[in-house]
Amino acid sequence: MNVLSLSSRLVGLCMLAMVSLAGPAALASEVTVHSIASKGLNSDFRYTVYLPDGYESGRLRYPVLYLLHGNGGDENEWLVKGQVQPTVDGLIRDGKVQPFIIVMPGAGTSWWVDGNRDAAETALIKELVPHIDSSFRTIAARDGRMIAGLSAGGYGTVNAILKYPEMFVSAAAMSPAVYVPVPPSHSSAMRVHPFQKD
């Protein structure tokens, strides 16, 4: 065996070792930001979409999770603070969940309701959901649609699942900001437009 072929073989073995040390191949999920003109919000309704690995090259239809942020958040809240992309990539890679689409809309301090200033509930249910179903390869039925949210997003989740049970197969309200009978005076809910009377 000459020196050149030995050298080539050694390089090949080193590359193979580096690949095996790197662990499983990274998923090629994609995150993109979009917006639609919203009558309910009287402005653009921005949202971020997580598309699983294989979405672009395939023809499959996917279930969708609508993930609602808390009071004052935006369409990037779950990506930055929640680390959605690496978390979901890992769950899919490990076979713990099937691939799915995640839609993360941004609605500021709306609490996801039709309030004094914004109609965020209408924007979410009547505008965004149909837009997503027509723009992406979703399972456009109750069995393919989920909703979840944190804090004020949990409040919006509880409202959505109770008012529109025909739209969502499951829901998760994480630390939902729900009160009986009303929020305490120190709650941020008392300082946002949906809950102010004057």
C-alpha positions in Angstrom: 0.0 0.0 0.0 1.5 3.3 -1.0 1.6 6.4 1.2 -1.1 8.3 -0.8 -3.7 5.5 -0.4 -2.8 5.1 3.3 -3.2 8.8 3.7 -6.6 8.8 1.9 -7.8 5.9 4.0 -6.7 7.7 7.2 -8.5 10.9 6.2 -11.6 8.8 5.5 -11.5 7.1 8.9 -11.0 10.4 10.7 -14.0 11.9 8.9 -16.1 8.9 9.8 -15.0 9.2 13.5 -15.9 12.9 13.5 -19.3 12.2 12.1 -20.0 9.5 14.6 -18.8 11.7 17.5 -21.1 14.5 16.4 -24.1 12.4 17.2 -27.3 12.1 15.3 -27.8 14.3 12.3 -29.4 17.7 13.0 -33.0 18.2 11.9 -33.5 20.8 9.2 -36.6 22.4 10.7 -37.4 25.9 9.5 -38.8 29.0 11.3 -40.3 31.8 9.3 -42.1 35.1 10.2 -45.3 36.1 8.3 -48.2 38.5 8.7 -51.7 38.9 7.5 -53.9 42.0 7.3 -56.3 41.7 10.2 -59.7 43.4 10.5 -60.0 42.2 14.1 -56.8 43.9 15.1 -57.1 46.7 12.5 -53.4 46.1 11.7 -51.1 43.4 10.5 -51.3 40.2 12.5 -47.7 38.8 12.8 -47.0 35.2 13.4 -44.1 32.8 13.4 -44.3 29.3 12.0 -42.2 26.3 12.9 -42.1 23.7 10.0 -40.7 20.3 10.8 -37.8 18.7 8.9 -39.1 17.3 5.6 -42.0 19.7 5.2 -40.5 21.5 2.2 -39.6 18.3 0.3 -42.7 16.3 1.2 -46.4 16.2 0.5 -47.6 15.1 4.0 -50.2 17.1 5.9 -49.4 18.0 9.4 -51.2 18.7 12.7 -50.9 22.2 13.9 -50.3 23.6 17.4 -51.3 27.2 18.0 -49.0 28.5 20.8 -50.1 31.7 22.5 -47.8 34.0 24.4 -48.4 35.7 27.7 -49.3 39.4 28.4 -47.1 41.8 26.4 -45.4 39.1 24.3 -45.1 38.8 20.6 -44.6 36.2 17.8 -40.9 35.6 18.9 -41.6 34.9 22.6 -41.8 31.2 22.3 -38.8 31.0 20.0 -36.5 33.1 22.2 -37.6 32.4 25.8 -39.3 29.1 25.2 -36.6 27.6 22.9 -39.3 26.0 20.8 -37.2 25.0 17.8 -34.4 23.0 19.5 -36.9 21.5 22.0 -39.3 20.3 19.3 -36.5 19.2 17.0 -35.2 17.0 19.9 -38.7 15.6 20.7 -39.2 14.7 17.0 -35.7 13.3 16.6 -36.1 11.1 19.7 -39.5 9.8 18.5 -41.4 11.3 21.4 -43.8 13.2 19.2 -44.7 13.1 15.5 -43.7 16.0 13.3 -46.1 18.9 13.5 -46.4 22.6 12.6 -46.4 25.3 15.3 -48.0 28.7 14.8 -46.9 31.4 17.2 -49.0 34.5 16.7 -48.2 37.9 18.3 -51.0 39.9 20.0 -49.3 42.0 22.7 -51.6 42.8 25.6 -54.8 41.6 24.0 -55.2 38.5 26.3 -56.5 36.8 23.2 -60.0 38.2 23.7 -62.3 40.7 21.8 -61.7 43.6 24.1 -62.2 47.4 24.2 -59.4 48.0 21.7 -58.6 44.8 19.8 -60.6 41.8 18.6 -57.8 39.3 19.1 -60.1 36.3 19.6 -61.7 37.1 16.3 -58.3 37.6 14.6 -57.1 34.3 15.9 -60.2 32.1 15.3 -61.8 33.7 12.3 -58.8 35.1 10.4 -55.5 33.3 11.4 -56.7 29.7 11.6 -58.4 29.7 8.1 -55.3 31.5 6.7 -53.0 28.9 8.1 -55.1 26.0 6.7 -55.1 27.6 3.3 -51.4 28.5 3.3 -49.7 25.4 4.8 -50.2 21.7 4.4 -52.2 21.3 7.6 -54.7 18.7 8.7 -57.5 21.3 8.4 -59.9 19.6 10.8 -60.5 19.4 14.6 -58.4 16.2 14.8 -55.4 18.1 13.4 -55.6 21.3 15.5 -54.3 21.9 19.0 -54.0 25.1 21.1 -51.8 26.0 24.1 -50.7 29.0 25.9 -48.9 30.5 29.0 -50.3 32.9 31.5 -52.5 35.3 29.5 -52.0 32.8 26.6 -53.4 30.2 28.9 -56.4 32.4 29.5 -56.9 32.7 25.7 -56.5 28.9 25.4 -59.2 28.2 28.0 -61.5 30.6 26.3 -60.8 29.1 22.9 -61.3 25.5 23.9 -64.6 26.3 25.8 -66.0 28.5 23.1 -64.8 26.6 20.1 -64.6 22.9 21.1 -65.4 21.9 17.5 -62.1 23.5 16.3 -59.5 22.0 18.7 -58.8 18.4 19.6 -56.7 19.3 22.6 -55.6 22.2 24.7 -52.9 22.9 27.3 -53.2 26.0 29.6 -49.9 26.5 31.3 -50.1 28.7 34.4 -53.2 30.2 33.0 -54.2 33.7 34.2 -57.7 32.8 35.2 -59.5 34.3 38.2 -62.7 33.7 40.2 -64.6 36.0 40.2 -62.3 38.7 38.9 -58.5 39.4 38.9 -57.1 40.9 42.1 -56.3 44.6 42.0 -52.5 44.0 41.7 -52.9 41.8 38.6 -51.6 43.1 35.3 -55.0 42.1 33.9 -56.4 45.2 35.6 -54.0 47.4 33.6 -54.6 46.1 30.0 -57.2 47.3 27.5 -59.4 44.2 27.3 -60.4 44.5 31.0 -60.7 48.3 31.4 -64.2 49.7 31.4 -63.5 53.4 30.8 
